[in-house]
Amino acid sequence: MDWTWGWTAVGAICTGILAIGIWFAFLQVRQTKRSTQAQIAVELFQELRSAQVLETLRFIYRLKPEDIQNMHAIDKNNIGSVLDKFELLGALVAQGIIDERIAIEAYGGPPVLKCWYQLGENYIKKVREQRGLFCKYVEDFAARTFDYQRRRLHKKDEWIQFYGKEGDEPINLVEEFIKNSELRPKRQK
């Protein structure tokens, strides 16, 4: 009697079972990774919606270039804290850990673009001269938001409006960055 055929079948069955097991293990690791990423995203988004961050964002939106030079240390620390959170969000998006579209639409896009408009030229670039790669991912995320807004929202009235102080005409940030490419945030490579 030839048992070779039987052992070959048993080997094939065992290989199939092993392959299915590896496939399920891969799915489990992938699902765990997605769950962890979702948890990180939720915690970061909750931090970005805290009262302190919202208050600091309102402060940033009202800043004038001359205010930045005479800013109190506490205000600089608050701005730094918000920029650190945006830096983390930008890094997670750049690494593909958080989906770009969700990050832009759920919360981060417009505030980051508005912060870049207010701080990019007069604050971030000056601090960058002292600290090196300061806000690298903030700039990258602002550039992603700009590209997303320009590409996906075809109606100009749906682009990000920025209101500096009460009574001022709103500034359409996408149009402003299109007109003045020197102010436009750059994507990191």
TASULSUL-V735798 format. One record per pair of residues at least 24 apart in sequence whose C-alpha atoms are under 8 Angstrom apart, sorted by the first residue. I is the first residue (numbers start at 1). J is the second residue. Records with the same first field share a line. If there is no record, write none. Layout:
BEGIN
I->J / J
END
This chain:
BEGIN
37->97 / 98
38->98
41->98
44->85 / 89
45->107
47->85
48->82 / 85
53->78 / 82
56->82
57->82 / 111 / 115
60->115 / 118 / 119
61->114 / 115 / 118 / 163 / 164
62->164 / 165
63->118 / 164
64->118
65->122
68->122 / 123
83->135 / 138
84->135
86->112 / 137 / 138
87->135 / 136 / 137 / 138
88->137
89->137 / 138
90->137 / 138 / 140 / 141
91->137
93->141
94->137 / 140 / 141
104->145
109->141 / 142 / 145
110->145 / 160
112->138 / 141 / 142
113->142 / 143 / 145 / 146 / 173
114->162 / 173
116->142 / 185
117->173 / 183
120->183 / 185
121->183
136->188
137->188
139->185 / 186 / 187 / 188
140->185 / 186 / 187 / 188
141->187
142->185 / 186
143->184 / 185 / 186 / 187
144->187
146->174
149->174
150->174
END
